[in-house]
Amino acid sequence: MRRMQLNEVILRWKKTTKALKIYEQGYGKMLTDCLEKRTDGELVNFKDPIEAAAFFCLVELMKSKNQI
């Protein structure tokens, strides 16, 4: 998978974030920010952009919880 495929998901999620309640929009921004940092090298093992998005968002969640 290439980064440009993930960009479609990022764009949809950004639009959806705007539709969230004000107090939830920060969470949507954190998710899209997380995905924008990803590179082609990190995406090489994925075929499905939604799977990649979910994986990297969950990794960020675990990092924020400091669980390893």
Backbone bond lengths (Angstrom), bond angles and torsions (degrees), N, CA, C in turn:
res aa  C-N    CA-C-N  psi(-1)  N-CA   C-N-CA  omega(-1)  CA-C   N-CA-C  phi
1 M - - - 1.442 - - 1.521 109.33 -
2 R 1.318 116.42 149.27 1.460 121.85 179.86 1.529 110.23 -111.73
3 R 1.292 114.60 158.92 1.470 121.41 -178.37 1.529 111.38 -57.45
4 M 1.330 117.34 -36.49 1.463 118.97 -176.85 1.528 111.81 -63.78
5 Q 1.334 118.12 -26.80 1.459 120.59 175.65 1.524 110.08 -69.53
6 L 1.318 116.91 -37.08 1.456 121.09 178.19 1.531 110.52 -70.16
7 N 1.325 116.97 -28.84 1.465 121.03 179.55 1.528 111.90 -59.36
8 E 1.319 117.77 -33.34 1.466 121.25 177.55 1.522 110.60 -63.28
9 V 1.324 116.33 -42.09 1.465 121.25 178.11 1.527 109.69 -65.69
10 I 1.321 116.53 -44.17 1.468 121.14 -179.74 1.525 109.95 -58.74
11 L 1.312 117.40 -44.55 1.456 121.04 -179.77 1.532 111.41 -62.82
12 R 1.330 117.07 -44.75 1.470 120.31 177.24 1.518 111.21 -61.59
13 W 1.335 117.00 -42.69 1.459 120.54 -178.54 1.528 111.16 -67.64
14 K 1.328 117.39 -33.75 1.474 120.35 176.65 1.529 110.25 -65.32
15 K 1.325 117.59 -42.95 1.455 121.13 178.02 1.526 110.64 -63.56
16 T 1.314 116.16 -41.77 1.455 120.71 179.10 1.519 111.01 -65.38
17 T 1.317 117.45 -36.22 1.462 121.97 179.10 1.520 110.67 -59.09
18 K 1.313 117.14 -38.71 1.468 120.76 179.65 1.525 111.73 -63.94
19 A 1.326 117.38 -26.47 1.462 121.60 -179.36 1.533 112.66 -83.68
20 L 1.326 116.59 -10.89 1.464 120.08 179.54 1.522 111.03 -73.12
21 K 1.306 115.57 163.41 1.464 120.13 173.77 1.524 108.13 -63.90
22 I 1.323 115.26 151.56 1.470 121.12 -175.89 1.522 111.42 -50.53
23 Y 1.316 118.06 -45.84 1.461 120.34 -176.32 1.530 112.75 -71.16
24 E 1.332 118.57 -12.40 1.464 122.12 177.78 1.525 112.62 -97.52
25 Q 1.315 117.70 -16.25 1.451 121.30 -174.82 1.528 113.00 -62.71
26 G 1.301 117.93 -30.97 1.461 121.08 177.39 1.521 112.06 -62.38
27 Y 1.321 115.84 -35.90 1.464 120.10 178.56 1.527 110.66 -68.08
28 G 1.330 116.45 -42.32 1.459 120.04 176.91 1.518 111.44 -61.36
29 K 1.331 116.47 -39.94 1.464 120.44 178.44 1.521 110.84 -64.81
30 M 1.321 117.03 -39.84 1.468 119.86 178.51 1.524 110.44 -61.54
31 L 1.331 117.37 -39.67 1.465 120.74 179.41 1.522 111.39 -65.51
32 T 1.321 116.89 -46.34 1.465 118.87 -178.76 1.525 111.13 -69.49
33 D 1.323 117.54 -35.13 1.472 120.16 175.78 1.526 110.54 -61.65
34 C 1.328 115.84 -41.34 1.467 121.14 178.67 1.532 110.24 -58.45
35 L 1.312 116.85 -43.32 1.467 120.53 -177.20 1.521 112.53 -73.71
36 E 1.317 117.09 -31.18 1.455 120.02 -179.33 1.523 112.90 -66.97
37 K 1.314 117.77 -20.79 1.472 121.37 179.34 1.527 113.17 -79.12
38 R 1.311 117.31 -14.13 1.470 120.98 -173.11 1.517 111.98 -74.10
39 T 1.320 115.45 146.61 1.459 122.19 -177.91 1.528 110.57 -113.30
40 D 1.329 115.58 167.24 1.465 120.00 176.53 1.525 111.03 -56.59
41 G 1.321 117.06 -38.29 1.460 120.96 -179.55 1.515 113.15 -61.48
42 E 1.313 116.93 -34.66 1.465 120.65 178.72 1.525 111.88 -77.38
43 L 1.310 117.45 -21.77 1.463 121.86 -175.40 1.518 113.54 -95.14
44 V 1.317 117.31 -3.76 1.462 121.91 -171.49 1.532 113.24 -58.29
45 N 1.308 118.84 -29.09 1.467 121.12 -176.87 1.524 113.88 -89.52
46 F 1.307 117.59 3.74 1.464 121.41 -178.61 1.516 110.69 -110.41
47 K 1.324 115.42 145.69 1.457 121.54 173.17 1.522 110.50 -109.54
48 D 1.316 116.32 -26.78 1.455 122.21 -176.37 1.533 109.82 -106.44
49 P 1.326 118.59 120.35 1.464 120.25 -178.27 1.529 113.38 -64.28
50 I 1.333 117.70 -30.18 1.463 119.98 178.11 1.521 110.21 -69.14
51 E 1.330 116.77 -40.16 1.466 120.29 176.73 1.524 110.19 -61.99
52 A 1.312 116.97 -43.90 1.468 120.85 178.84 1.521 110.58 -62.14
53 A 1.338 116.69 -44.84 1.464 120.91 179.77 1.521 110.72 -60.59
54 A 1.320 116.84 -45.82 1.464 120.41 179.59 1.527 110.74 -62.31
55 F 1.314 116.87 -44.51 1.463 120.72 -178.53 1.524 110.96 -59.41
56 F 1.333 116.90 -50.52 1.455 119.37 -175.71 1.526 112.53 -70.74
57 C 1.321 117.17 -31.50 1.470 119.11 175.13 1.528 110.46 -68.05
58 L 1.317 116.87 -39.38 1.470 119.86 177.38 1.524 111.73 -67.17
59 V 1.318 117.30 -37.53 1.469 120.48 175.86 1.527 109.49 -59.72
60 E 1.341 117.04 -46.06 1.467 120.59 178.76 1.518 111.58 -62.05
61 L 1.332 116.55 -39.11 1.457 120.63 177.42 1.519 111.08 -61.25
62 M 1.320 115.70 -45.36 1.463 119.50 179.49 1.530 110.92 -64.58
63 K 1.320 116.84 -38.84 1.468 120.15 177.97 1.526 110.00 -62.59
64 S 1.325 116.74 -40.69 1.466 119.62 -178.82 1.528 111.27 -68.97
65 K 1.306 116.51 -27.84 1.465 121.51 176.69 1.524 111.34 -85.17
66 N 1.329 115.42 -7.38 1.470 122.13 179.88 1.531 111.71 58.17
67 Q 1.311 115.87 45.11 1.458 122.71 -178.88 1.521 110.59 -107.79
68 I 1.287 117.41 108.37 1.482 120.15 172.99 1.504 108.55 -141.38
